[in-house]
Amino acid sequence: MSNITYLKGNILKLKNYPHILIHSCNCDGSWGGGIAYQMSIRYPRSEKDYIEICEEGGSDLLGSCSLIPSYAEDNLIIACLFTSSLGGSGHGSKESIVKYTKQALDDMYSQLQDPATGKSLGAVAPLMEYKLEMPKINSGIFGVPWEMTEKELLEYKSKMDFTVYEL
Ligand code: APR
């Protein structure tokens, strides 16, 4: 059985279970387009955290993951995968975005296993019990064919299950 489940619909619809919304980010402090823009409207405090993280880390963030509270919903944590230095048309190559996606997912996985991370985020359950959800990351503004990212997600078969929303 695959570790990826596909669902049709808007990933931002409200849920009644603990979940982590995973998305790809630039390191430039901009949630200006795509899913990130929608999140900036719904989760302005999270966007503020994200901007501060970018101001501090810049491109050193590449290949890392920042978990931040959504503040608006108790059962939602946001995972920012830093996969490109810049957003928009200045984004990295497909190959580098996929490489950094894998590194950032590895980083996310180790943070999920650390009980201290959940505590600092005010998690409502152990983070490993949160449902891992994402849109088809990298396949919009970042222009990476979905199959390239999907191939990497499948590598986590014994470690993480993902629910992927497609519009
Ligand atoms: N629900 C489900 N899927 C969505 C939604 C939604 N509400 N909004 C967008 N999508 C889909 C898009 O159709 C696309 O397939 O999410 C996928 C990823 O799109 P982008 O948001 O363009 O993200 P990505 O390609 O990963 O590029 C990341 O764009 O999101 C900004 O700031 C972010 O610089 C970063 C870049």
Boltz pocket constraint, residues with backbone or C-beta under 6 A from the ligand:
constraints:
  - pocket:
      binder: B
      contacts: [[A, 9], [A, 10], [A, 11], [A, 12], [A, 23], [A, 24], [A, 25], [A, 26], [A, 30], [A, 31], [A, 32], [A, 33], [A, 34], [A, 35], [A, 36], [A, 37], [A, 38], [A, 86], [A, 87], [A, 88], [A, 135], [A, 136], [A, 137], [A, 138], [A, 139], [A, 140], [A, 141], [A, 142], [A, 143], [A, 144], [A, 165], [A, 166], [A, 167]]
      max_distance: 6.0
